[in-house]
């Protein structure tokens, strides 16, 4: 397969399906499609991040690499007073996130096509969530970390999930160069949940 889920305009034939997922005790219905990340169901890493993430009331939250929306939409449901901005380079994923927000009756979200955080440059956030696109390569992942650090307010937090075998140690070392506090909050089946404070 030459085309990855981080392609801007997937050309792979559509194959939409509807899934039911229970995240943080909330039942969601998600429409997924070919050409987006983890189309068959919410992946283990995202579920681990969703289980651990803390969303403060009234926070401005940013989900980078939102896919069809499980992380951002769960955050928006957990904290209805927050605004959740969701970004993905993949146009198909962005359309699905918008549809999934509508279908689940979640109104406190906005979704944009964006390479990294370019679509919201100049805006600041209290909380950034990411299950970074590992297959896009270390350079892309580290750029997401750098851009997240830039757009967080002082005291803001970045929540990251990354697999140990896919570079968690080097990601941790990179994050330590950018944030005052970096700690691993959970290890789960090779996945590491890392929270960084600016």
HELIX and SHEET records of a PDB file:
HELIX    1   1 UNK A   44  UNK A   52  1                                   9    
HELIX    2   2 UNK A   70  UNK A   78  1                                   9    
HELIX    3   3 UNK A   91  UNK A  103  1                                  13    
HELIX    4   4 UNK A  118  UNK A  120  5                                   3    
HELIX    5   5 UNK A  134  UNK A  136  5                                   3    
HELIX    6   6 UNK A  138  UNK A  151  1                                  14    
HELIX    7   7 UNK A  164  UNK A  166  5                                   3    
HELIX    8   8 UNK A  168  UNK A  176  1                                   9    
SHEET    1   A 2 UNK A  17  UNK A  23  0                                        
SHEET    2   A 2 UNK A  26  UNK A  32 -1                                        
SHEET    1   B 7 UNK A 109  UNK A 113  0                                        
SHEET    2   B 7 UNK A  83  UNK A  88  1                                        
SHEET    3   B 7 UNK A  60  UNK A  64  1                                        
SHEET    4   B 7 UNK A 125  UNK A 130  1                                        
SHEET    5   B 7 UNK A 152  UNK A 163  1                                        
SHEET    6   B 7 UNK A 191  UNK A 197 -1                                        
SHEET    7   B 7 UNK A 181  UNK A 188 -1                                        
END                                                                             
